[in-house]
């Protein structure tokens, strides 16, 4: 998801935008570390930027936005384990923070922990009711073998005609990508859920529906051919 991309400096400046004269952010030590962080970020020096952030957190420990910045910094440099841990600290300080819920889910998914990622997306969906979040939930529900939930999530989204125009990106065999209708992607998910439960006839029907919506959907075509051969 796009929310976490390019937001580190925006979050950081939001964390230090305004402060009272007697606040921790008004101290010379905090200001010095802020300058170090800005310079290190400019020169792409993650280690120095991280140290400066830790120093600022030690000075202003009640500012949860600094934890957001630290989590984003770890994420930008693909340290998903540390990013996930920091997101949990950030969420304890600021429960329901959409940015940290999404970042936490992305990190857990990157770490191969789909059940934890799903839990974060579920909380995020309850908060924002975003169809793309529910789509991610359906994808992860398939991974953790919650097949009834896959179909429930997919059916909720398929009941929204406007989402037929929403595009989902899929890889192709030639290492390029293609965009297909979300409805096609959802029918493909339903087909995979049916296939996983041994229902090849039902799976083929869903893959065919995906191809009716997006005839050039390469993955659905391959899945339909495999289901037909069983």
C-alpha positions, 0 to 999 in steps of 0.5 A: 500500500502506498500510505507508507511510501515517502512519509518519513520526513512528513511524519517527522516534521509533524512530530516537531512542528510546534512546541512550548518554550518549556517542552523537551523539544525546546532544549538545545540537545533535542534541537541538535539531534533534530539537525543531525537527523535532517542532515543524515536523512539528506545524505541517506545515512540510516545509522546516524539518522536512527541514532539521532531519532533514539536520542530525540525519543529519550529526550521527548519520550511522550511524543508517539510521532517520533516512534512513527518516524523510527518505524518508518526509517527501519521500514525504508531500509527493509529492517522489517523485524525492528520496524514491526517491533517499533510499530507495536510500541507506537500503537501502544502509545497511540492506539488505532494509528492507521499509518502504524497499523498498515506499516505493522501489517506490511512488516509482518507480511514481509516477515512471513507472518500472515496471521499477524499481518491479517490481525493488523489489517482487520483492525485497520479495516474496522477503523477505515472501511477501505475496500483495498484493506479488505482485499488484502485481508482476503488474500491473507485469509487464503494464506492462513486457510480461512476459506469461509472468510475468504469468500465472505470478504470477496463477496462483500467487495463483489457486491460493490459494482464500482470496484470493477474499475479498480485495478490490481497489479499481478506478475506475468510469466515474462516478468512484466506485470498486468493490471486486472479488475479487482472483481477478476482478482476476487473471483480468482481468490474464490477459485483458489479457496475452492481449489484448496478445499478440493472443489475443482469444479467450483474452482474452475467456475470461479476462474472462468468468472475472473476471465469473463471480467478480465479475459487477458488475466494470465494467472486466472487463465493458468489456474482455469487450465489446471483446474480443467485438467484435474 
